[in-house]
Amino acid sequence: MNDITTFVFDVDGVLTDGSVFIANDGEMHRTMNIKDGYAMKTAIDKGYNVCIISGGKNEGVRIRLKNLGINDIHLGAPNKVETFEVYAKLYNIKHEQVVYMGDDIPDFHVMKLVGLATCPQDACAEIKNISKYISHKNGGKGAVRDVIEQVLKVQGKWMENFEGNNN
């Protein structure tokens, strides 16, 4: 964990619990965990790269992630490995510097490439089998916060320069 500079996350099943509420107009609504958002924003503020690679295309998801300060949002990615390789090359990121959190088969091949493959507790068996870290939290329930917090704590950056209220 000492060499990690970059976090890459899937959306459905990682940043969400995988549930989709389908409205009468066909719009699909998801929920995301505020603590996951806080952790991603904290990572960005501390100089880490945060990237999203998802097969889903929901623009509400893009808006939420943009509001957190995430600029590298790849929705509707047909090939996650190709998207990851382009991203890594663009920013000169070595594979071993990357944490990738996925939860299902579409994440399998890209997770085999990175330095630290991680998953939520409720990921499918194939993903758990290749993960070096399995969060004790489920997708959409703080798994992203957990992995970011673990890395930042190992690197001594989690509470570094925290200026919150002590009350």
N, C-alpha and C positions, 0 to 999 in steps of 0.2 A: 504493500500500500504506500510505501514511501515515495515511489516514483510516479504516482498518479497525478496527471495534470488535467484529465478530461473525463467527463461523465457523459455517457450516451444512454438515452432511455427510449424504450418503446412507450406507447400511450396506453392502449387498451389492455387491461390486465396488469399494468405496472403503475402508471399514473392514475388509472381508474380501476375499479374493482371488476371490470369486464362487463358490467351490466349496461344495458342501453334502454332508455325510456323512449318509446317511439310515439310521437305526438300524432294527432289526427292528420296533420298536413304532411306526414312522412318524415319530419325532422327528427333526428336522433339526438337525444340529450344524454350527457354523461356527467358524473360528479368527480371532482378532484379534491384531494386532501390539502387543506391550507398549510399543514405542517410540511408536506412535501414541497409546496410552493416556496415556503420560507427557506427551506434548506437549499433549493436550487438557486434562489436569489442570493443567499449567503455565499454559496460556492462562486457564483459569478462575481460578486463584490470582492471576493478574496483572490480573484485572478484566474480561476479555473475556467476551462471551456465546458459549456453545457450544450449538448446537441440532442435533438429529438429526431428519431427515425421511425416512422409509422406507416403502415399500409392504409390506415384510415385517412379520410379527407375532410373531417369536420372543421369548418372555419371558426366555430366557437372555440375549439381547442387551440387553434392558431392564435386567436385574439388573447386568450388567457395566458398562453406561454409568452407571447410578445410583451404583455403587460408585466411579466416577471423579469424582463430584460433578456430573454433568450432570443438570439438572432438566427441561430442555425436550426430551423424547423423544417424538416423534410416530411411532409404529409403526402399520402398517396404514393409512397415509394414502392415501385414494383419489385425491386431487387435491393434488399437491405445491404448485402455485401458490397455491391457496386456503389451505392450511396455512401456507405461508410468509407470505402477506399478513396472516393473523390474528396470527401470531407477531410480525411486524414492527410491526404496529399496537399490539399489547399492550405492547411494550417501547419504543415510539416510536423504532424503528430505521429510519434512512433506507436505501434500497436500495443506495446507493453506498458504505455503510459495511460491506457484507457480502461475505465470501468464501463461495462455494458450491462444494463439490467433488462432482461427480457423474460417472458413468461410462457411462450408457446413456440411451436414448430417453426413459424416464419423467422424467429430470432436465432435458431440453432446455428446456422453456418457463420453468421457474423460473430456470435459469441465464441466460437472456436478460434477466432483470430485475435482477440484482445487479451490484454494482460490480466484482467480480473473480470471473469464472467460471473455475474450475480443474478439472483432471481428472488421474487417474493416467495413467501412460504407456500402459497397456493398455486405455484407454477406447475406445469405438467411434468410428469416423471422424466421425460427425455431431457428437458431443460435442467431439472434438478441434478441429473446425473453428470452434466458437464459444468455445472456451476462450482466455482471455488468458494463462494459465499452464498448461503441461503438465508435471507432475512427471516427473522422471527415474526415479521409483519406480513400481512397479505397485500396484494396489489390494491392500490387506491386507499390503503389504510395505514400509510406511513412507511412502506418499504423503501421508497426513494429517500425519505428523510433518514432512515436507518443507515443506508449504505453511504450517503454523503457524510453523515455525522461520524461514522466509523473511520472513514478516510481522513477527514479533517482532524479528528482527535489524534490519530496516529501521527499526523504531520504537525501536531501542536497548533492548529489553526482554528479549532472549533469555537472557543471562547476568546480568542485573541482579539484584543482591542474592542471588546464588547462594552458598550456604554449605556446599557439598559438601566432602568430604575431598580434600585436595590430594595425597594419596599415590598 
